């Protein structure tokens, strides 16, 4: 038994790289999106134990929507890819190519057990270039097949060493085999089938039994002649060990899936829900379909579900002839190989075992699976096919030597042509996997009767924001499969993206009408895919944009919950709606119910914190924010809003932690100006002027015209006696926001007190009064300008008007008294009222100059953050993004112009301010619509 040489290894690796190097240019497509891009188990922030609690797609195995595909070791390799390259698809594809090369080398080693050098090379080369493998190698999720195959072949090779030179049992290879089988099963479920291959090898190769000999031996044992043969005892003992280990692995696997089969719909596998005999006839017909794909992989398709293969509903269907022919050939090959003891027979029986046994879990014959045909599950069965082809090639070449040398030459020419054409086909097929659009459009060339393909092309176009073209594909999907609920949901979502809400609602209503009616006492989820229940969520999200239909939307959420009490997304969406309806207590109950279903979801804890904020319970909100961060330390929204909550508490001991969380947030969102702005505000609170200036400038550089950052930077310059540096910042602020009252007040203050530009100051204050004639600060400061210009008559009249606006403001009354006293003194002295006043009493302007800058005068505005909203202050126009209490600092720069009580904070808000608050709250709640669309997976 020859070993594999380095030259052969290099040959196989070179061939594999030559066929698959272009796969490195492919992205994440089809199932890769769910398994890689959307799978939180890949992220380092997710606990490693979650890999062993969740399925292949990151869904907890305990959840009904789980596919029950338990492959933690495969997910672990994805996680290692993420550690080194995050979501760079090239590294994932590169590792797949290398794993395929490793499988080819190990397969060559297996072939050497049954074939000579040349035929074994042919088998390995054919396996390396076979186009059926593109889905397993170029599709990243196909790594499950690759890893499982490595350990499956390694387990088989280990078992072949379990027979000693003296025909005794060597137990260490058997123990290693069991371990490797367990590892292969943790990569993909079909790994356990290698036990069956080992049993076939033990009986018909290692012990050399044939059917006649086996029957004769069993007959002798039954009759009790010559006792129990030692070889039979050894075989029986080894088979018992293999069977028991298989049963243990199956029992563990059943326990892992909690004795539940995954929920599939008739769209995934139409034959699975068909009556007899259509179900049996169709499933048996699928066997020759898979065999034909191995023989002639000319038309490959990434998705064979739905209407791709019509049901075989009658015994008279001509396709039954293909089924009959397949079983006839298979039976003939099996019978011939089991009847004889020569080496060729042993090769054929092992080839058949590799073809048949690993395919059984995906055959639908014993239990339904979620697909009709899947090319990647043919990865291991193709080993048996390649071994069978190589054996046939060997037999032809051998007969050619006896009959005619031309036969051998022709066979070599045909084999070389087969290898070359397969390699070219594989190389070209890889380009189909470059993007989802190229993949699904190539599939439509093969099959136009699969609505899922039309839907997926639509999704690809939708991801490019090409909604008009996407809509055409979605509508075609509804024509191909009129009862496809998902297709009608896609149509509705696309109409919504096109702002055609009436058509969107009509499409959702059609999808809703296709949902099966509730049958009392029967579990709803067993008859429809859980994601189809999202039609209620999507429809409710659409109509709740109309405030008059909020109760109707709530009814839809409650209907979804009544159909499936564990429908977590329905509780989440309903909680958001109840917040919009100003029912925080009911919203809290909805989120608590969702938390009963999933306490490990950080978004739920975050949403509950938002409810606590609405209920004016900041301490409880902070606890729930912290809980979200325990589950996901880099939960962006929880980082931002918990830091903001700490900052707004005014507690100095919270500042270091708030600063740390804001820093983590800007690491996650380096382009979000709001994070840097709030770091600047924290620095201002801690009187760290240099840091505050740096953060404010960073925020402004990321978002030109950032209102609050510009104002607070100008205010910072003013407070640190750098008033002249504040002027260009204020000019920039007023260029973007010409009606910014506080900016105008601060600019007028600086122009009057530091530039002695009373004309410019007057223009600022007059502009304020044109916008808001009742603005007390603007009016009072304009009076100060008149006093500065020594126009006492106008100053007196101005202060009288200011006092009429704010009759309870004592400082205005005192200032008016000062002006009148000054006027009386000047009149008594015979002086005109226009000249400047005497030096005895300080002028209002001088009082302004002497008054200290008020503390805490920074401008801070914002709206209520919505539960799980994508960004806080995402539009960049909110004054202080994500802040919950609408609080403009009343103590702003305008109070620098007050003659007395400079640190007094005005407690009452104007009607306009209150109106602004309500508008901002409504705008924040409106942002729920976009978030709900993401959460519901439209």
URRA-V198850 format. One record per backbone hydrogen bond with DSSP energy under -1.0 kcal/mol. CO is the residue of the C=O (numbers start at 1). NH is the residue of the N-H. Records with the same first field share a line. If there is no record, write none. Layout:
CO->NH ; NH
//
This chain:
5->9
6->10
7->11
8->12
9->13
10->14
11->15
12->16
13->17
14->18
15->19
16->20
17->21
20->23
21->24
22->25
23->26
29->32
30->33
31->35
32->36 ; 37
33->38
39->42
40->43
43->46
47->50
48->51
49->52
50->53 ; 54
53->61
55->58
59->55
60->63
63->66
68->70
69->56
71->75
72->76
73->77
74->78
75->79
76->80
77->81
78->82
79->83
80->84
81->85
82->86
85->88
89->93
90->94
91->95
92->96
93->97
94->98
95->99
96->100
97->101
98->102
99->103
100->104
101->105
102->106
103->107
104->108
105->109
106->110
107->111
108->112
110->113
111->114 ; 115
116->120
117->121
118->122
119->123
120->124
121->125
122->126
123->127
124->128
125->129
126->130
130->133
131->134
133->137
134->138
139->142
140->143
141->144
142->146
143->147
144->148
145->149
146->150
147->151
148->152
149->153
150->154
151->155
152->156
153->157
154->158
155->159
156->160
158->161
159->162
162->170
164->167
168->164
171->175
172->176
173->177
174->178
175->179
176->180
177->181
178->182
179->183
180->184
181->185
182->186
184->188
186->73
188->191
189->192
190->193
191->194
192->195
193->197
194->198
195->199
196->200
197->201
198->202
199->203
200->204
201->205 ; 206
202->207
203->209
210->214
211->215
212->216
213->217
214->218
215->219
216->220
217->221
218->222
219->223
220->224 ; 225
229->233
230->234
231->235
232->236
233->237
234->238
235->239
236->240
237->241
238->242
239->243
240->244
241->245
242->246
243->247
244->248
245->249
246->250
247->251
248->252
249->253
250->254
251->255
252->256
253->257
254->259
255->258
257->260
265->269
267->306
269->272
271->274
275->279
277->281
278->282
279->283
280->284
281->285
282->286
285->289
286->290
287->291
288->292
289->293
290->294
291->295
292->296
296->298
305->308
314->317
317->320
318->321
319->323
320->324
321->325
322->326
323->327
324->328
325->329
326->330
327->331
328->332
329->333
330->334
331->335
332->336
333->337
334->338
335->339
338->211
342->346
343->347
344->348
345->349
346->350
347->351
348->352
349->353
350->354
351->355
352->356
353->357
359->362
360->363
374->377
375->378
376->379
378->382
380->383
381->385
382->386
383->387
384->388
385->389
386->390
387->391
388->392
389->393
390->394
391->395
392->396
393->397
394->398
395->399
396->400
397->401
399->403
404->407
405->409
406->410
407->411
408->412
409->413
410->414
411->415
412->416
413->417
414->418
415->419
416->420
417->421
418->422
419->423
420->424
421->425
422->426
423->427
424->428
425->429
426->430
430->433
431->434
434->27
435->439
436->440
437->441
438->442
439->443
440->444
443->447
450->454
451->455
452->456
453->457
454->458
455->459
456->460
457->461
458->462
459->463
461->466
462->465
465->467
466->470
467->471
468->472
469->473
470->474
471->475
472->476
473->477
474->478
475->479
476->480
477->481
481->484
484->488
485->489
486->490
487->491
488->492
489->493
490->494
491->495
492->496
493->497
494->498
495->500
496->499
500->504
501->505
502->506
503->507
504->508
505->509
506->510
507->511
508->512
509->513
510->514
512->515
519->522
524->527
529->532
530->533
531->534
532->535
533->536
534->538
535->539
536->540
537->541
538->542
539->543
540->544
542->545
543->546
546->549
549->553
550->554
551->555
552->556
553->557
554->558
555->559
556->560
557->561
558->562
559->563
560->564
564->567
566->568
567->571
568->572
569->573
570->574
571->575
572->576
573->577
574->578
575->579
576->580
577->581
578->583
579->582
583->587
584->588
585->589
586->590
587->591
588->592
589->593
590->594
591->595
592->596
594->598
601->605
602->606
603->607
604->608
605->609
606->610
607->611
608->612
609->613
610->614
611->615
612->617
613->616
617->621
618->622
619->623
620->624
621->625
622->626
623->627
624->628
625->629
626->630
627->631
628->632
632->635
635->639
636->640
637->641
638->642
639->643
640->644
641->645
642->646
643->647
644->648
645->649
647->650
651->654
652->655
654->658
655->659
656->660
657->661
658->662
659->663
660->664
661->665
662->666
663->667
664->668
665->669
669->672
673->677
674->678
675->679
676->680
677->681
678->682
679->683
680->684
681->685
682->686
683->688
684->687
687->689
688->692
689->693
690->694
691->695
692->696
693->697
694->698
695->699
696->700
697->701
698->702
699->703
703->706
706->710
707->711
708->712
709->713
710->714
711->715
712->716
713->717
714->718
715->719
716->720
717->722
718->721
722->726
726->730
727->731
728->732
729->733
730->734
731->735
732->736
733->737
737->740
739->741
740->744
741->745
742->746
743->747
744->748
745->749
746->750
747->751
748->752
749->753
750->754 ; 755
751->757
756->758
757->761
758->762
759->763
760->764
761->765
762->766
763->767
764->768
765->769
766->770
767->771
768->772
772->775
775->779
776->780
777->781
778->782
779->783
780->784
781->785
782->786
783->787
784->788
785->789
786->791
787->790
790->792
791->795
792->796
793->797
794->798
795->799
796->800
797->801
798->802
799->803
800->804
801->805
802->806
806->809
809->813
810->814
811->815
812->816
813->817
814->818
815->819
816->820
817->821
818->822
819->823
820->824
821->825
822->826
823->827
824->828
825->829
826->831
827->830
843->847
844->848
845->849
846->850
847->851
861->880
866->869
873->876
880->883
892->895
893->896
894->897
895->898
901->904
910->914
911->915
912->916
913->917
914->918
915->919
916->920
917->921
918->922
919->923
920->924
921->925
922->926
923->927
925->928
926->929
927->931
928->932
929->933
930->934
931->935
932->936
933->938
//
